[in-house]
Amino acid sequence: MPVEERPSSGLGAVASVLDRSLGLIVETVAAVLVAAEVVILFTGILARYVFHAPIVWTDELGGILFLWLAMMGAVVAFRRGAHMRMTALLSMARPGTRAFLEVVAVAAGVAFLLIILHPGYEYAYEETYITTPALGIMNMWRAAAIPVGTALMILVGLCQLARVGDLRLVLGAVALTAAVVLGLSFAGPLVEPLGNWNLLLFFVLGVAVMVLSGVPIAFAFGLATVGYLGLTSMTPMMVVVGRMDEGMAHLILLAVPLFVFLGLLIEMTGMARAMVAFLASLLGSVKGGLSYVLIGAMYVVSGISGSKAADMAAVAPVLFPEMKERGSKPGDLVALLSATGAQTETIPPSLVLITIGSVTGVSIAALFTGGLLPAVVLGLALCGMVWWRYRHEDTSHIKRAGWGEIGKTFLIALPALVLPFLIRAAVVEGIATTTEVSTIGIVYAMIAGIVLYRQFDWSRLPGMLVDTAALSGAILLIIGAATAMAWALTSSGFSRDLAAFMAGLPGGGATFMAVSIVAFIILGSVLEGIPAIVLFAPLLFPIAADMGIHEVHYAMVVILAMGLGLFAPPFGVGYYTACAIGRVNPDEGIRRIWGYLAALFVGLVLVAVFPWFSIGFL
């Protein structure tokens, strides 16, 4: 979190030196862990499919290193201020208030980490009694990542506080955080008689206040969970750590950092630029042609990277300059870019698809198959809006590409265009798991970049590996905290009450689907996508099944609804990400985006009403 720093003298200087030293060590370890995961998993694939001699310990070692990667990545993200949080309201506050809340956000994170530090140590110690089946080592070596990562984040947070220039800000923020924590620790006799009203107090009011104040979402979830369980039950805090471990360490989620790294690779190797150039040669001369290219390019690139930020970063720098030269307004460009981010949420290998499969047990292969057509429906809806807006555009000055030029750009783009189909085919045909196939994509992208495109900057690899770890750590810590929070909600009986309420709604499945759409649009806007999915999908999917709604159909609807909220201003953080990537002031796009959001909503309704779009090819 950006905070004002004190001059480089005294305590501030010591903190700066310690912070830089920690940063260098942790970033190096995180980068090595990402590279090691790629090597280990790809080695397992080669041993199994090429040499027909499976190595039984590759998945186990990958799982051990994965938890360390998640925690080291979380440390890097905390140091960079890169943990997901809501800053829309924070940015509107006066400078003094904003500076105070920035320091409070750090202090709140440190408070949560201090609370779970000793339980994390206890949890790791208990794992000494468990031996891994293939390697035959104590599971403590894996579980130790949690207390070690927690301790490192505490050190990073303390360094950040020590570097703040205004001592009064630090003392005020620490005093406020300590007062709230200590006050709640003595409030047990007051809140215990409230029963399930405590759910509203901690998980609605408490989380809302923290999130709106700028506290990172993972820490807001964690503080609400430990506060609720500590005051209303006898549950040991070690259980919270265990649930966090369960949420973060699912091997399917190893695909998250690997696909993030793949997205960075296709941008660096020029593969994304080649694909966009081919699409532009096809449609660049029609009215609104480059807008259609933007929609198509986001569809194709989304099938490779799995990360919306990586998708937009790969496409926008290629198309925006030419679109501006043709008269497109920056506000309309960033509005359409944001809308395509929401449209392509269901395209495999979307991180949201992987996450929803891991927390609900829905087949990843089925989700990958079912996600292609719903995105087409929403893409056609966006194309309709583009046609309406650009129907009077003058294209007489634009030169139409000849068949020779189109063929040339196609041949250049062909190796890049093959990659999405390679990834999907490998998963659907059972050649590789969702996690393993990402390593195939990485190796393919590296070979294509070096041999075919001859655009491979080795000096950028360390930074890309660290960026991958940071983004992955931020995502995985949210998943871990949300898993613990969902467990607390379930153990309270909330899921039974929710099921009874939803089942009792008039209209059956249709009403349930409509309520789910509205709920996930709101949740996607406030909580971002992955936290909303992790927290509520395990509660709502069984209800949908009881009402006869196919799990893949329901998954597509809630993912698209969540994406609509995620990229909708004024709260949707995806919109501001698109503005940052396009280097456009957010105010310029707000008025233009509503037409695109309306088109997306029409497409979403069609997907909800007609299940065939989601399950027709299963």
KAZI-V46954 format. One record per helix or strand of 2 or more residues. SS is the DSSP state (@ for helix, = for strand). FROM is the first residue (numbers start at 1). TO is the last residue. Records with the same first field share a line. If there is no record, write none. Layout:
SS = FROM-TO / FROM-TO
This chain:
@ = 10-50 / 58-80 / 90-92 / 95-129 / 140-162 / 167-185 / 188-194 / 197-212 / 217-232 / 237-248 / 251-268 / 271-283 / 289-305 / 308-325 / 330-346 / 351-360 / 364-389 / 403-428 / 434-452 / 458-491 / 494-503 / 509-527 / 529-546 / 551-566 / 573-582 / 586-609 / 612-615
